[in-house]
């Protein structure tokens, strides 16, 4: 008998171990070890320029709870939540368009969505600055429009519009959120698209057939049926955005720093690794907390469904199809 | 190898007259239909229908409905009506346009041309969610995130039916499809057949003018399908709603429907009661698609007699046949097989032959009998039709397929390959299809 590759694999634990060791080593050496070191540092004290002694102090965490940092922490959460929400609002229609597009166009549309990944983030961010800046593309267009409108109004004898004021889109909250949405959007669209693609379109037709309009169909059929895709989209957008560093640094102003910027500064200019480690771990705790919340939510939903099922099965009196 | 069920069913279902207890809305045609009637049935069904439509009120009327997808024409201009309260079937092979027509009725496809009336109102441009018809989807499309009760209540909620009435109607609908007390179940916990009942209840609870069913039985296994057939007929009688079913299975259509519209290549071939379709198929396609049949090349002569290489010269039961090439058709069950020559009878023909191919199906056999010294040049049907129809009288030797009921003394004699036999048939059973009508 010829075994399937899976059977071969399962029948030979040695083979399984040998092939599992490299990735496990990779994970241990490059993920768990650094994480553990940082965790240790967060309870440490600086001794001289580069030496750190782990003395199990909570001082770094206490410092991190200083209102200055708490404020940045909440700002980060706010930016991230806002970004995730905007991504969902923009991303859902995009995913719908791709999922419902003609089969011929789908690969092309998907390519357009992943295309930004082919270019370095730094370069894209600089390009974004060029577009959003005071003398940037958008303001340039606005200035031209302003000029023509002004001329037209004056020609018609109305009062002019005055001098053009560039719309501030860079080095402020807007710039940061715009940049974050720009970076995160594909991460939201792809899981949504995958969920919509799996959705049997006849459910939508059934909803219309039963008299529901497009909006009701969207809210009561599409959204619940793609709930898992929405949740994974939210998570996969929220977590990387929470740790954004480059975008707020380049597109933000003095009052739009995010927590990752602070962390980077502690490991860089400020040279205070124990404090940076403590903030970094606070971020990890928040992420864990949110993931745990999501897991509890999912588990409760599943058990509710299961219970409903058991109740229903108990009611059955052999009513067969 | 032909599927035994496909062959066994038509004859049996036909002879059992499954819905004999209720008079059909339409009586059988006279035994000899006027060929012009048959031809017009294919060309302009709505005209022929209109003569009788006065008595039976129509709930759906199609006027020249056509649909193209780009350069592909799915449905050529088609006109017919569905009567209130009837069980109507759209039958045809895959790709014949029957599903497209159903989706035009439900409002998911706008027709390219023509007008659609539902209950006397022009619904051509009305979107799906504002049409008084409801559909049972082939994939059931039961909402997985809602309980059975919520699924059935969905349309009522949309229609803003008050809570107490809603609950009452949901309960009744579920009882109607024999799912009483299953309101709180999740679709994932139901079998395929039960999910389909939910889909049925969900559509029926809306009290539609017409219930549309898209291949409702195709996903069920054979036993369950038979059961569901009877169930649908029972339901239709109980609720009195017009049912319009789309199917590619002629046995389903024959056993359930009051009237069947046979479609092929986007054309309506014939619209008639199951008995008429089977007994007097208007076109060669219909004859071939429904049941089994033998075709023989024939020619209608100027004096009205017919000359067929395989069958000899005879005067057909039909008169006013157009002169020229035609196809003579004979159902296998109309052929009597014996080992000795049957006595000569007025109005009957006979031929000597040899049993050449036997296929055993348990309760009966099909035997192909090569007729001695007779030739036939009927070409195998090029378009449509089932592959395993006994029609390949190609090249030379004339053959006819017959049924032999097993476990009879006669069967033991005949059902041997190489056995010399006599075939005889009534001349009035020979159906002549003019070449033009053969598509």
Boltz contact constraints between the chains, C-beta under 6 A:
constraints:
  - contact:
      token1: [A, 202]
      token2: [B, 137]
      max_distance: 6.0
  - contact:
      token1: [A, 202]
      token2: [B, 139]
      max_distance: 6.0
  - contact:
      token1: [A, 202]
      token2: [B, 141]
      max_distance: 6.0
  - contact:
      token1: [A, 203]
      token2: [B, 141]
      max_distance: 6.0
  - contact:
      token1: [A, 205]
      token2: [B, 108]
      max_distance: 6.0
  - contact:
      token1: [A, 206]
      token2: [B, 137]
      max_distance: 6.0
  - contact:
      token1: [A, 206]
      token2: [B, 141]
      max_distance: 6.0
  - contact:
      token1: [A, 208]
      token2: [B, 128]
      max_distance: 6.0
  - contact:
      token1: [A, 208]
      token2: [B, 129]
      max_distance: 6.0
  - contact:
      token1: [A, 209]
      token2: [B, 128]
      max_distance: 6.0
  - contact:
      token1: [A, 209]
      token2: [B, 134]
      max_distance: 6.0
  - contact:
      token1: [A, 209]
      token2: [B, 135]
      max_distance: 6.0
  - contact:
      token1: [A, 210]
      token2: [B, 154]
      max_distance: 6.0
  - contact:
      token1: [A, 210]
      token2: [B, 155]
      max_distance: 6.0
  - contact:
      token1: [A, 211]
      token2: [B, 129]
      max_distance: 6.0
  - contact:
      token1: [A, 211]
      token2: [B, 155]
      max_distance: 6.0
  - contact:
      token1: [A, 211]
      token2: [B, 158]
      max_distance: 6.0
  - contact:
      token1: [A, 211]
      token2: [B, 159]
      max_distance: 6.0
  - contact:
      token1: [A, 212]
      token2: [B, 129]
      max_distance: 6.0
  - contact:
      token1: [A, 212]
      token2: [B, 158]
      max_distance: 6.0
  - contact:
      token1: [A, 224]
      token2: [B, 145]
      max_distance: 6.0
  - contact:
      token1: [A, 225]
      token2: [B, 145]
      max_distance: 6.0
  - contact:
      token1: [A, 309]
      token2: [B, 186]
      max_distance: 6.0
  - contact:
      token1: [A, 309]
      token2: [B, 189]
      max_distance: 6.0
  - contact:
      token1: [A, 312]
      token2: [B, 184]
      max_distance: 6.0
  - contact:
      token1: [A, 312]
      token2: [B, 185]
      max_distance: 6.0
  - contact:
      token1: [A, 321]
      token2: [B, 191]
      max_distance: 6.0
  - contact:
      token1: [A, 321]
      token2: [B, 193]
      max_distance: 6.0
  - contact:
      token1: [A, 321]
      token2: [B, 194]
      max_distance: 6.0
